[in-house]
Each structure stands twice: as structure tokens, then as C-alpha cells.
Amino acid sequence: MSIANFFQRPHYTSEATDFLSRLKRDKPHLDDQQTRGRALLWDKPIDRDLQAGFQAARVPQKAYVYQTAPDAD
């Protein structure tokens, strides 16, 4: 005789999880499309020299950026 775990809950999946599971089952090519779409916009090589130039040209931001009164320097 096996003893069931007292704290074990019945298997539950949310509607969102069910939807995504059905979508991936019905459209198995979806993961490849997402990967290709991500590569179009995000997966780009970084130009370290260009990034260093951007950092060097950065201007410090004031504590309150919307202040309209001139600085009292």
C-alpha cells in the first residue's frame, strides 16, 4: 500500500499555459520564426569602439530634469 503525499495538489495548468501548449503543438515552426525575428532586431554584434565613444560623449543628467529656471552657477 502506497502512502500519498498529504500536500500534493491535483495537476493544474492555467489557461495561458494551456493556450501556449496548444499553440506550440499546432504550429511547431513557431519557435524557429521567433528566433529569426529576434535575430533581426536584437542579436547583433556589438562594436566596442562605438560603445566607448557613446560613453565618452555622455552628458551628466541633472537631478531634476524638468527644472526650467537657469542654473545659479
PyMOL Python script that loads the backbone (N, CA, C, O; Angstrom):
from pymol import cmd

cmd.read_pdbstr("""\
ATOM      1  N   MET A   1       0.855  -1.182   0.000  1.00  0.00           N
ATOM      2  CA  MET A   1       0.000   0.000   0.000  1.00  0.00           C
ATOM      3  C   MET A   1       0.899   1.243   0.000  1.00  0.00           C
ATOM      4  O   MET A   1       1.785   1.385   0.842  1.00  0.00           O
ATOM      5  N   SER A   2       0.655   2.115  -0.939  1.00  0.00           N
ATOM      6  CA  SER A   2       1.470   3.322  -1.019  1.00  0.00           C
ATOM      7  C   SER A   2       0.754   4.463  -0.308  1.00  0.00           C
ATOM      8  O   SER A   2      -0.472   4.570  -0.319  1.00  0.00           O
ATOM      9  N   ILE A   3       1.570   5.305   0.306  1.00  0.00           N
ATOM     10  CA  ILE A   3       1.021   6.450   1.034  1.00  0.00           C
ATOM     11  C   ILE A   3       1.146   7.670   0.137  1.00  0.00           C
ATOM     12  O   ILE A   3       2.241   7.997  -0.320  1.00  0.00           O
ATOM     13  N   ALA A   4       0.023   8.351  -0.120  1.00  0.00           N
ATOM     14  CA  ALA A   4       0.020   9.552  -0.957  1.00  0.00           C
ATOM     15  C   ALA A   4       0.582  10.725  -0.167  1.00  0.00           C
ATOM     16  O   ALA A   4       0.434  10.802   1.053  1.00  0.00           O
ATOM     17  N   ASN A   5       1.215  11.618  -0.871  1.00  0.00           N
ATOM     18  CA  ASN A   5       1.735  12.824  -0.246  1.00  0.00           C
ATOM     19  C   ASN A   5       0.554  13.682   0.196  1.00  0.00           C
ATOM     20  O   ASN A   5      -0.322  14.006  -0.607  1.00  0.00           O
ATOM     21  N   PHE A   6       0.536  14.040   1.454  1.00  0.00           N
ATOM     22  CA  PHE A   6      -0.566  14.812   2.021  1.00  0.00           C
ATOM     23  C   PHE A   6      -0.702  16.187   1.368  1.00  0.00           C
ATOM     24  O   PHE A   6      -1.813  16.693   1.207  1.00  0.00           O
ATOM     25  N   PHE A   7       0.427  16.792   0.993  1.00  0.00           N
ATOM     26  CA  PHE A   7       0.413  18.148   0.454  1.00  0.00           C
ATOM     27  C   PHE A   7       0.295  18.193  -1.063  1.00  0.00           C
ATOM     28  O   PHE A   7       0.241  19.278  -1.642  1.00  0.00           O
ATOM     29  N   GLN A   8       0.256  17.059  -1.705  1.00  0.00           N
ATOM     30  CA  GLN A   8       0.201  17.039  -3.171  1.00  0.00           C
ATOM     31  C   GLN A   8      -1.134  17.581  -3.659  1.00  0.00           C
ATOM     32  O   GLN A   8      -2.199  17.196  -3.176  1.00  0.00           O
ATOM     33  N   ARG A   9      -1.049  18.472  -4.615  1.00  0.00           N
ATOM     34  CA  ARG A   9      -2.248  19.075  -5.205  1.00  0.00           C
ATOM     35  C   ARG A   9      -2.547  18.400  -6.538  1.00  0.00           C
ATOM     36  O   ARG A   9      -1.650  17.830  -7.158  1.00  0.00           O
ATOM     37  N   PRO A  10      -3.785  18.459  -6.979  1.00  0.00           N
ATOM     38  CA  PRO A  10      -4.083  17.926  -8.316  1.00  0.00           C
ATOM     39  C   PRO A  10      -3.338  18.738  -9.374  1.00  0.00           C
ATOM     40  O   PRO A  10      -3.082  19.928  -9.190  1.00  0.00           O
ATOM     41  N   HIS A  11      -2.999  18.093 -10.468  1.00  0.00           N
ATOM     42  CA  HIS A  11      -2.278  18.776 -11.547  1.00  0.00           C
ATOM     43  C   HIS A  11      -3.128  19.929 -12.077  1.00  0.00           C
ATOM     44  O   HIS A  11      -4.298  19.750 -12.416  1.00  0.00           O
ATOM     45  N   TYR A  12      -2.518  21.121 -12.143  1.00  0.00           N
ATOM     46  CA  TYR A  12      -3.227  22.312 -12.617  1.00  0.00           C
ATOM     47  C   TYR A  12      -2.350  23.046 -13.611  1.00  0.00           C
ATOM     48  O   TYR A  12      -1.153  23.221 -13.384  1.00  0.00           O
ATOM     49  N   THR A  13      -2.943  23.473 -14.705  1.00  0.00           N
ATOM     50  CA  THR A  13      -2.279  24.383 -15.628  1.00  0.00           C
ATOM     51  C   THR A  13      -3.241  25.525 -15.911  1.00  0.00           C
ATOM     52  O   THR A  13      -4.449  25.330 -16.037  1.00  0.00           O
ATOM     53  N   SER A  14      -2.679  26.708 -16.007  1.00  0.00           N
ATOM     54  CA  SER A  14      -3.515  27.886 -16.242  1.00  0.00           C
ATOM     55  C   SER A  14      -4.000  27.910 -17.687  1.00  0.00           C
ATOM     56  O   SER A  14      -3.515  27.157 -18.532  1.00  0.00           O
ATOM     57  N   GLU A  15      -4.951  28.772 -17.952  1.00  0.00           N
ATOM     58  CA  GLU A  15      -5.457  28.925 -19.314  1.00  0.00           C
ATOM     59  C   GLU A  15      -4.366  29.416 -20.246  1.00  0.00           C
ATOM     60  O   GLU A  15      -4.298  29.004 -21.404  1.00  0.00           O
ATOM     61  N   ALA A  16      -3.515  30.294 -19.744  1.00  0.00           N
ATOM     62  CA  ALA A  16      -2.416  30.816 -20.564  1.00  0.00           C
ATOM     63  C   ALA A  16      -1.442  29.694 -20.929  1.00  0.00           C
ATOM     64  O   ALA A  16      -0.996  29.606 -22.073  1.00  0.00           O
ATOM     65  N   THR A  17      -1.117  28.847 -19.969  1.00  0.00           N
ATOM     66  CA  THR A  17      -0.217  27.725 -20.240  1.00  0.00           C
ATOM     67  C   THR A  17      -0.848  26.760 -21.224  1.00  0.00           C
ATOM     68  O   THR A  17      -0.174  26.270 -22.130  1.00  0.00           O
ATOM     69  N   ASP A  18      -2.134  26.480 -21.057  1.00  0.00           N
ATOM     70  CA  ASP A  18      -2.843  25.598 -21.999  1.00  0.00           C
ATOM     71  C   ASP A  18      -2.832  26.188 -23.407  1.00  0.00           C
ATOM     72  O   ASP A  18      -2.613  25.475 -24.386  1.00  0.00           O
ATOM     73  N   PHE A  19      -3.069  27.495 -23.499  1.00  0.00           N
ATOM     74  CA  PHE A  19      -3.071  28.151 -24.803  1.00  0.00           C
ATOM     75  C   PHE A  19      -1.713  28.033 -25.476  1.00  0.00           C
ATOM     76  O   PHE A  19      -1.625  27.680 -26.652  1.00  0.00           O
ATOM     77  N   LEU A  20      -0.636  28.335 -24.719  1.00  0.00           N
ATOM     78  CA  LEU A  20       0.706  28.270 -25.301  1.00  0.00           C
ATOM     79  C   LEU A  20       1.078  26.839 -25.688  1.00  0.00           C
ATOM     80  O   LEU A  20       1.735  26.622 -26.706  1.00  0.00           O
ATOM     81  N   SER A  21       0.669  25.882 -24.897  1.00  0.00           N
ATOM     82  CA  SER A  21       0.948  24.476 -25.233  1.00  0.00           C
ATOM     83  C   SER A  21       0.244  24.077 -26.520  1.00  0.00           C
ATOM     84  O   SER A  21       0.838  23.429 -27.382  1.00  0.00           O
ATOM     85  N   ARG A  22      -1.023  24.466 -26.653  1.00  0.00           N
ATOM     86  CA  ARG A  22      -1.767  24.161 -27.893  1.00  0.00           C
ATOM     87  C   ARG A  22      -1.155  24.874 -29.089  1.00  0.00           C
ATOM     88  O   ARG A  22      -1.027  24.295 -30.168  1.00  0.00           O
ATOM     89  N   LEU A  23      -0.778  26.131 -28.894  1.00  0.00           N
ATOM     90  CA  LEU A  23      -0.195  26.910 -29.989  1.00  0.00           C
ATOM     91  C   LEU A  23       1.095  26.269 -30.481  1.00  0.00           C
ATOM     92  O   LEU A  23       1.297  26.126 -31.687  1.00  0.00           O
ATOM     93  N   LYS A  24       1.972  25.880 -29.551  1.00  0.00           N
ATOM     94  CA  LYS A  24       3.232  25.245 -29.941  1.00  0.00           C
ATOM     95  C   LYS A  24       3.008  23.870 -30.557  1.00  0.00           C
ATOM     96  O   LYS A  24       3.752  23.458 -31.446  1.00  0.00           O
ATOM     97  N   ARG A  25       1.992  23.163 -30.091  1.00  0.00           N
ATOM     98  CA  ARG A  25       1.674  21.856 -30.674  1.00  0.00           C
ATOM     99  C   ARG A  25       1.124  22.020 -32.097  1.00  0.00           C
ATOM    100  O   ARG A  25       1.481  21.259 -32.996  1.00  0.00           O
ATOM    101  N   ASP A  26       0.256  23.016 -32.293  1.00  0.00           N
ATOM    102  CA  ASP A  26      -0.368  23.222 -33.609  1.00  0.00           C
ATOM    103  C   ASP A  26       0.579  23.869 -34.611  1.00  0.00           C
ATOM    104  O   ASP A  26       0.451  23.647 -35.815  1.00  0.00           O
ATOM    105  N   LYS A  27       1.534  24.671 -34.124  1.00  0.00           N
ATOM    106  CA  LYS A  27       2.480  25.368 -35.006  1.00  0.00           C
ATOM    107  C   LYS A  27       3.908  25.081 -34.540  1.00  0.00           C
ATOM    108  O   LYS A  27       4.516  25.928 -33.885  1.00  0.00           O
ATOM    109  N   PRO A  28       4.452  23.917 -34.859  1.00  0.00           N
ATOM    110  CA  PRO A  28       5.781  23.562 -34.364  1.00  0.00           C
ATOM    111  C   PRO A  28       6.895  24.453 -34.908  1.00  0.00           C
ATOM    112  O   PRO A  28       7.973  24.511 -34.317  1.00  0.00           O
ATOM    113  N   HIS A  29       6.661  25.140 -36.012  1.00  0.00           N
ATOM    114  CA  HIS A  29       7.672  26.024 -36.603  1.00  0.00           C
ATOM    115  C   HIS A  29       7.728  27.392 -35.910  1.00  0.00           C
ATOM    116  O   HIS A  29       8.561  28.225 -36.268  1.00  0.00           O
ATOM    117  N   LEU A  30       6.874  27.631 -34.946  1.00  0.00           N
ATOM    118  CA  LEU A  30       6.778  28.933 -34.291  1.00  0.00           C
ATOM    119  C   LEU A  30       8.080  29.311 -33.574  1.00  0.00           C
ATOM    120  O   LEU A  30       8.487  30.472 -33.615  1.00  0.00           O
ATOM    121  N   ASP A  31       8.735  28.351 -32.921  1.00  0.00           N
ATOM    122  CA  ASP A  31       9.989  28.651 -32.216  1.00  0.00           C
ATOM    123  C   ASP A  31      11.057  29.152 -33.185  1.00  0.00           C
ATOM    124  O   ASP A  31      11.789  30.092 -32.873  1.00  0.00           O
ATOM    125  N   ASP A  32      11.148  28.532 -34.350  1.00  0.00           N
ATOM    126  CA  ASP A  32      12.132  28.970 -35.346  1.00  0.00           C
ATOM    127  C   ASP A  32      11.820  30.373 -35.848  1.00  0.00           C
ATOM    128  O   ASP A  32      12.732  31.178 -36.038  1.00  0.00           O
ATOM    129  N   GLN A  33      10.543  30.673 -36.066  1.00  0.00           N
ATOM    130  CA  GLN A  33      10.160  32.014 -36.510  1.00  0.00           C
ATOM    131  C   GLN A  33      10.502  33.056 -35.456  1.00  0.00           C
ATOM    132  O   GLN A  33      10.976  34.143 -35.788  1.00  0.00           O
ATOM    133  N   GLN A  34      10.268  32.734 -34.191  1.00  0.00           N
ATOM    134  CA  GLN A  34      10.585  33.673 -33.117  1.00  0.00           C
ATOM    135  C   GLN A  34      12.087  33.929 -33.051  1.00  0.00           C
ATOM    136  O   GLN A  34      12.520  35.065 -32.855  1.00  0.00           O
ATOM    137  N   THR A  35      12.878  32.875 -33.214  1.00  0.00           N
ATOM    138  CA  THR A  35      14.335  33.026 -33.180  1.00  0.00           C
ATOM    139  C   THR A  35      14.816  33.897 -34.330  1.00  0.00           C
ATOM    140  O   THR A  35      15.677  34.756 -34.138  1.00  0.00           O
ATOM    141  N   ARG A  36      14.274  33.685 -35.519  1.00  0.00           N
ATOM    142  CA  ARG A  36      14.664  34.508 -36.671  1.00  0.00           C
ATOM    143  C   ARG A  36      14.220  35.952 -36.485  1.00  0.00           C
ATOM    144  O   ARG A  36      14.963  36.870 -36.833  1.00  0.00           O
ATOM    145  N   GLY A  37      13.036  36.173 -35.949  1.00  0.00           N
ATOM    146  CA  GLY A  37      12.553  37.527 -35.701  1.00  0.00           C
ATOM    147  C   GLY A  37      13.394  38.251 -34.668  1.00  0.00           C
ATOM    148  O   GLY A  37      13.668  39.444 -34.801  1.00  0.00           O
ATOM    149  N   ARG A  38      13.797  37.530 -33.645  1.00  0.00           N
ATOM    150  CA  ARG A  38      14.662  38.138 -32.627  1.00  0.00           C
ATOM    151  C   ARG A  38      16.002  38.525 -33.229  1.00  0.00           C
ATOM    152  O   ARG A  38      16.548  39.579 -32.903  1.00  0.00           O
ATOM    153  N   ALA A  39      16.529  37.693 -34.092  1.00  0.00           N
ATOM    154  CA  ALA A  39      17.832  37.968 -34.706  1.00  0.00           C
ATOM    155  C   ALA A  39      17.788  39.224 -35.564  1.00  0.00           C
ATOM    156  O   ALA A  39      18.805  39.903 -35.709  1.00  0.00           O
ATOM    157  N   LEU A  40      16.629  39.547 -36.136  1.00  0.00           N
ATOM    158  CA  LEU A  40      16.509  40.751 -36.972  1.00  0.00           C
ATOM    159  C   LEU A  40      16.754  42.025 -36.169  1.00  0.00           C
ATOM    160  O   LEU A  40      17.356  42.974 -36.671  1.00  0.00           O
ATOM    161  N   LEU A  41      16.288  42.045 -34.926  1.00  0.00           N
ATOM    162  CA  LEU A  41      16.344  43.282 -34.147  1.00  0.00           C
ATOM    163  C   LEU A  41      17.338  43.265 -32.997  1.00  0.00           C
ATOM    164  O   LEU A  41      17.910  44.307 -32.676  1.00  0.00           O
ATOM    165  N   TRP A  42      17.563  42.125 -32.370  1.00  0.00           N
ATOM    166  CA  TRP A  42      18.281  42.120 -31.103  1.00  0.00           C
ATOM    167  C   TRP A  42      19.642  41.454 -31.149  1.00  0.00           C
ATOM    168  O   TRP A  42      20.592  41.969 -30.560  1.00  0.00           O
ATOM    169  N   ASP A  43      19.763  40.351 -31.816  1.00  0.00           N
ATOM    170  CA  ASP A  43      21.008  39.580 -31.787  1.00  0.00           C
ATOM    171  C   ASP A  43      21.998  40.152 -32.791  1.00  0.00           C
ATOM    172  O   ASP A  43      22.173  39.623 -33.888  1.00  0.00           O
ATOM    173  N   LYS A  44      22.637  41.237 -32.393  1.00  0.00           N
ATOM    174  CA  LYS A  44      23.591  41.930 -33.261  1.00  0.00           C
ATOM    175  C   LYS A  44      24.965  41.958 -32.595  1.00  0.00           C
ATOM    176  O   LYS A  44      25.059  42.018 -31.369  1.00  0.00           O
ATOM    177  N   PRO A  45      26.026  41.915 -33.391  1.00  0.00           N
ATOM    178  CA  PRO A  45      27.352  42.063 -32.786  1.00  0.00           C
ATOM    179  C   PRO A  45      27.532  43.488 -32.251  1.00  0.00           C
ATOM    180  O   PRO A  45      27.011  44.447 -32.819  1.00  0.00           O
ATOM    181  N   ILE A  46      28.268  43.606 -31.166  1.00  0.00           N
ATOM    182  CA  ILE A  46      28.483  44.902 -30.527  1.00  0.00           C
ATOM    183  C   ILE A  46      29.820  45.470 -30.979  1.00  0.00           C
ATOM    184  O   ILE A  46      30.848  44.796 -30.912  1.00  0.00           O
ATOM    185  N   ASP A  47      29.795  46.730 -31.446  1.00  0.00           N
ATOM    186  CA  ASP A  47      31.013  47.442 -31.814  1.00  0.00           C
ATOM    187  C   ASP A  47      31.537  48.133 -30.553  1.00  0.00           C
ATOM    188  O   ASP A  47      31.003  49.162 -30.140  1.00  0.00           O
ATOM    189  N   ARG A  48      32.567  47.573 -29.953  1.00  0.00           N
ATOM    190  CA  ARG A  48      33.077  48.067 -28.672  1.00  0.00           C
ATOM    191  C   ARG A  48      33.637  49.490 -28.792  1.00  0.00           C
ATOM    192  O   ARG A  48      33.484  50.288 -27.866  1.00  0.00           O
ATOM    193  N   ASP A  49      34.274  49.815 -29.904  1.00  0.00           N
ATOM    194  CA  ASP A  49      34.811  51.169 -30.084  1.00  0.00           C
ATOM    195  C   ASP A  49      33.689  52.192 -30.147  1.00  0.00           C
ATOM    196  O   ASP A  49      33.793  53.267 -29.556  1.00  0.00           O
ATOM    197  N   LEU A  50      32.622  51.868 -30.858  1.00  0.00           N
ATOM    198  CA  LEU A  50      31.476  52.761 -30.964  1.00  0.00           C
ATOM    199  C   LEU A  50      30.819  52.952 -29.596  1.00  0.00           C
ATOM    200  O   LEU A  50      30.435  54.066 -29.236  1.00  0.00           O
ATOM    201  N   GLN A  51      30.692  51.861 -28.835  1.00  0.00           N
ATOM    202  CA  GLN A  51      30.115  51.949 -27.493  1.00  0.00           C
ATOM    203  C   GLN A  51      30.969  52.831 -26.580  1.00  0.00           C
ATOM    204  O   GLN A  51      30.436  53.612 -25.792  1.00  0.00           O
ATOM    205  N   ALA A  52      32.293  52.706 -26.688  1.00  0.00           N
ATOM    206  CA  ALA A  52      33.194  53.536 -25.873  1.00  0.00           C
ATOM    207  C   ALA A  52      33.025  55.010 -26.237  1.00  0.00           C
ATOM    208  O   ALA A  52      33.063  55.871 -25.358  1.00  0.00           O
ATOM    209  N   GLY A  53      32.838  55.307 -27.522  1.00  0.00           N
ATOM    210  CA  GLY A  53      32.597  56.684 -27.952  1.00  0.00           C
ATOM    211  C   GLY A  53      31.293  57.232 -27.391  1.00  0.00           C
ATOM    212  O   GLY A  53      31.227  58.390 -26.980  1.00  0.00           O
ATOM    213  N   PHE A  54      30.255  56.400 -27.374  1.00  0.00           N
ATOM    214  CA  PHE A  54      28.976  56.825 -26.799  1.00  0.00           C
ATOM    215  C   PHE A  54      29.129  57.140 -25.315  1.00  0.00           C
ATOM    216  O   PHE A  54      28.600  58.141 -24.832  1.00  0.00           O
ATOM    217  N   GLN A  55      29.847  56.293 -24.597  1.00  0.00           N
ATOM    218  CA  GLN A  55      30.046  56.525 -23.166  1.00  0.00           C
ATOM    219  C   GLN A  55      30.857  57.803 -22.914  1.00  0.00           C
ATOM    220  O   GLN A  55      30.563  58.554 -21.985  1.00  0.00           O
ATOM    221  N   ALA A  56      31.873  58.044 -23.743  1.00  0.00           N
ATOM    222  CA  ALA A  56      32.703  59.236 -23.571  1.00  0.00           C
ATOM    223  C   ALA A  56      31.921  60.512 -23.859  1.00  0.00           C
ATOM    224  O   ALA A  56      32.211  61.551 -23.266  1.00  0.00           O
ATOM    225  N   ALA A  57      30.942  60.460 -24.748  1.00  0.00           N
ATOM    226  CA  ALA A  57      30.174  61.640 -25.132  1.00  0.00           C
ATOM    227  C   ALA A  57      28.977  61.879 -24.217  1.00  0.00           C
ATOM    228  O   ALA A  57      28.247  62.854 -24.398  1.00  0.00           O
ATOM    229  N   ARG A  58      28.772  61.022 -23.257  1.00  0.00           N
ATOM    230  CA  ARG A  58      27.620  61.127 -22.381  1.00  0.00           C
ATOM    231  C   ARG A  58      27.702  62.383 -21.519  1.00  0.00           C
ATOM    232  O   ARG A  58      28.759  62.696 -20.971  1.00  0.00           O
ATOM    233  N   VAL A  59      26.589  63.101 -21.401  1.00  0.00           N
ATOM    234  CA  VAL A  59      26.500  64.317 -20.593  1.00  0.00           C
ATOM    235  C   VAL A  59      25.771  63.958 -19.303  1.00  0.00           C
ATOM    236  O   VAL A  59      24.721  63.318 -19.355  1.00  0.00           O
ATOM    237  N   PRO A  60      26.303  64.355 -18.148  1.00  0.00           N
ATOM    238  CA  PRO A  60      25.634  64.022 -16.891  1.00  0.00           C
ATOM    239  C   PRO A  60      24.247  64.667 -16.823  1.00  0.00           C
ATOM    240  O   PRO A  60      24.065  65.821 -17.211  1.00  0.00           O
ATOM    241  N   GLN A  61      23.302  63.921 -16.334  1.00  0.00           N
ATOM    242  CA  GLN A  61      21.931  64.413 -16.230  1.00  0.00           C
ATOM    243  C   GLN A  61      21.747  65.141 -14.913  1.00  0.00           C
ATOM    244  O   GLN A  61      22.285  64.723 -13.887  1.00  0.00           O
ATOM    245  N   LYS A  62      20.985  66.234 -14.936  1.00  0.00           N
ATOM    246  CA  LYS A  62      20.693  66.984 -13.720  1.00  0.00           C
ATOM    247  C   LYS A  62      19.783  66.154 -12.820  1.00  0.00           C
ATOM    248  O   LYS A  62      19.111  65.229 -13.276  1.00  0.00           O
ATOM    249  N   ALA A  63      19.773  66.496 -11.550  1.00  0.00           N
ATOM    250  CA  ALA A  63      18.956  65.755 -10.592  1.00  0.00           C
ATOM    251  C   ALA A  63      17.473  65.893 -10.923  1.00  0.00           C
ATOM    252  O   ALA A  63      16.714  64.935 -10.778  1.00  0.00           O
ATOM    253  N   TYR A  64      17.062  67.063 -11.362  1.00  0.00           N
ATOM    254  CA  TYR A  64      15.663  67.288 -11.706  1.00  0.00           C
ATOM    255  C   TYR A  64      15.637  67.774 -13.142  1.00  0.00           C
ATOM    256  O   TYR A  64      15.889  68.949 -13.410  1.00  0.00           O
ATOM    257  N   VAL A  65      15.337  66.885 -14.056  1.00  0.00           N
ATOM    258  CA  VAL A  65      15.495  67.180 -15.477  1.00  0.00           C
ATOM    259  C   VAL A  65      14.462  68.165 -16.021  1.00  0.00           C
ATOM    260  O   VAL A  65      14.676  68.757 -17.078  1.00  0.00           O
ATOM    261  N   TYR A  66      13.355  68.346 -15.321  1.00  0.00           N
ATOM    262  CA  TYR A  66      12.309  69.229 -15.831  1.00  0.00           C
ATOM    263  C   TYR A  66      12.409  70.652 -15.295  1.00  0.00           C
ATOM    264  O   TYR A  66      11.528  71.469 -15.562  1.00  0.00           O
ATOM    265  N   GLN A  67      13.444  70.962 -14.558  1.00  0.00           N
ATOM    266  CA  GLN A  67      13.610  72.300 -14.000  1.00  0.00           C
ATOM    267  C   GLN A  67      13.831  73.298 -15.130  1.00  0.00           C
ATOM    268  O   GLN A  67      14.669  73.067 -16.001  1.00  0.00           O
ATOM    269  N   THR A  68      13.092  74.405 -15.128  1.00  0.00           N
ATOM    270  CA  THR A  68      13.158  75.383 -16.200  1.00  0.00           C
ATOM    271  C   THR A  68      13.977  76.620 -15.826  1.00  0.00           C
ATOM    272  O   THR A  68      14.401  77.358 -16.715  1.00  0.00           O
ATOM    273  N   ALA A  69      14.209  76.864 -14.530  1.00  0.00           N
ATOM    274  CA  ALA A  69      14.970  78.025 -14.099  1.00  0.00           C
ATOM    275  C   ALA A  69      16.442  77.829 -14.471  1.00  0.00           C
ATOM    276  O   ALA A  69      16.947  76.707 -14.412  1.00  0.00           O
ATOM    277  N   PRO A  70      17.132  78.901 -14.849  1.00  0.00           N
ATOM    278  CA  PRO A  70      18.539  78.774 -15.184  1.00  0.00           C
ATOM    279  C   PRO A  70      19.356  78.386 -13.950  1.00  0.00           C
ATOM    280  O   PRO A  70      18.963  78.656 -12.815  1.00  0.00           O
ATOM    281  N   ASP A  71      20.483  77.755 -14.195  1.00  0.00           N
ATOM    282  CA  ASP A  71      21.365  77.352 -13.097  1.00  0.00           C
ATOM    283  C   ASP A  71      21.938  78.586 -12.402  1.00  0.00           C
ATOM    284  O   ASP A  71      22.174  79.610 -13.042  1.00  0.00           O
ATOM    285  N   ALA A  72      22.157  78.485 -11.115  1.00  0.00           N
ATOM    286  CA  ALA A  72      22.727  79.597 -10.352  1.00  0.00           C
ATOM    287  C   ALA A  72      24.214  79.349 -10.178  1.00  0.00           C
ATOM    288  O   ALA A  72      24.695  79.252  -9.049  1.00  0.00           O
ATOM    289  N   ASP A  73      24.937  79.247 -11.259  1.00  0.00           N
ATOM    290  CA  ASP A  73      26.397  78.983 -11.185  1.00  0.00           C
ATOM    291  C   ASP A  73      27.155  80.229 -10.897  1.00  0.00           C
ATOM    292  O   ASP A  73      28.381  80.197 -10.800  1.00  0.00           O
TER     293      ASP A  73
END
""", "prot")
cmd.dss("prot")
cmd.show_as("cartoon", "prot")
cmd.util.cbc("prot")
cmd.orient("prot")
